[in-house]
Amino acid sequence: MFKPLDPLLHSELRLAVVSLLISSDSADCPYIKEQTGATAGNLSVQIDKLSAAGYIEVEKTFKGKKPCTLCRITPLGLKAFEEYVEALRSYLNVT
């Protein structure tokens, strides 16, 4: 009756990261940190989990002499997000 919820996206911070990345081409870690209110350490751990699952891709570059980590949603991540939203809808439509 209920569709299963993706445990990877069921985390508030990971869901927030994926939601941010869906609406942009890419985002750097300071922006994601600011938008989510996460600590740098927690954000790093959650980004690693999303990357390991193939939901996002992480590119390490430099802006001038400063390191910059860019994150992008992958097609797999977009599909997982859409399925997660659909699963949530199945919970809301129960009467």
C-alpha positions as CSV (number, residue, x, y, z in Angstrom):
1,M,0.0,0.0,0.0
2,F,2.7,2.5,0.9
3,K,5.7,2.9,-1.4
4,P,9.0,2.6,0.4
5,L,10.9,5.8,1.1
6,D,14.5,6.0,0.0
7,P,16.5,5.9,3.2
8,L,19.3,7.9,1.7
9,L,16.9,10.8,0.9
10,H,14.9,10.5,4.1
11,S,17.7,12.4,5.9
12,E,16.7,16.0,6.2
13,L,20.2,17.3,5.2
14,R,20.6,15.0,2.3
15,L,17.1,15.8,1.0
16,A,17.9,19.5,1.3
17,V,21.2,19.1,-0.6
18,V,19.5,17.2,-3.5
19,S,16.6,19.7,-3.5
20,L,19.0,22.6,-3.9
21,L,20.9,20.9,-6.7
22,I,17.8,20.1,-8.6
23,S,17.1,23.8,-9.0
24,S,20.6,24.7,-10.2
25,D,23.3,23.5,-12.6
26,S,25.8,23.2,-9.7
27,A,26.4,24.6,-6.3
28,D,29.6,25.0,-4.2
29,C,29.8,23.8,-0.6
30,P,29.8,27.3,1.0
31,Y,26.4,28.0,-0.7
32,I,25.0,24.6,0.3
33,K,26.2,25.1,3.8
34,E,24.6,28.6,4.0
35,Q,21.3,27.4,2.6
36,T,21.0,24.3,4.8
37,G,22.5,25.7,8.0
38,A,24.7,22.6,8.2
39,T,28.1,22.4,9.8
40,A,31.0,21.9,7.4
41,G,31.8,18.5,8.8
42,N,28.3,17.2,8.6
43,L,27.8,18.5,5.1
44,S,31.0,16.8,4.0
45,V,29.8,13.5,5.3
46,Q,26.4,13.8,3.7
47,I,27.9,14.9,0.4
48,D,30.2,11.8,0.5
49,K,27.1,9.6,1.0
50,L,25.2,11.1,-1.9
51,S,28.2,10.9,-4.1
52,A,28.9,7.3,-3.2
53,A,25.3,6.4,-4.1
54,G,25.7,8.2,-7.5
55,Y,23.1,10.8,-6.7
56,I,25.4,13.7,-7.1
57,E,28.8,14.2,-8.6
58,V,31.5,16.2,-6.9
59,E,34.2,18.2,-8.7
60,K,37.1,19.7,-6.8
61,T,38.5,22.8,-8.4
62,F,40.1,26.1,-7.5
63,K,38.8,29.7,-7.5
64,G,42.0,31.5,-7.8
65,K,44.2,29.9,-5.1
66,K,41.3,28.7,-3.0
67,P,39.9,25.2,-3.3
68,C,36.3,24.9,-4.4
69,T,34.1,21.9,-4.3
70,L,31.2,21.9,-6.8
71,C,28.3,19.5,-6.5
72,R,25.8,18.6,-9.3
73,I,22.8,16.3,-9.4
74,T,23.1,13.2,-11.6
75,P,20.4,11.6,-13.7
76,L,20.2,8.8,-11.0
77,G,19.9,11.4,-8.3
78,L,17.1,13.2,-10.1
79,K,15.3,9.9,-10.7
80,A,15.7,9.0,-7.0
81,F,14.3,12.4,-5.9
82,E,11.3,12.0,-8.2
83,E,10.6,8.5,-6.9
84,Y,11.0,9.8,-3.3
85,V,8.4,12.6,-3.9
86,E,6.1,10.1,-5.6
87,A,6.4,7.8,-2.6
88,L,5.6,10.7,-0.2
89,R,2.5,11.4,-2.3
90,S,1.3,7.8,-1.8
91,Y,1.4,8.5,2.0
92,L,-0.6,11.7,1.6
93,N,-3.3,10.2,-0.6
94,V,-4.3,7.5,1.9
95,T,-7.8,8.0,3.2
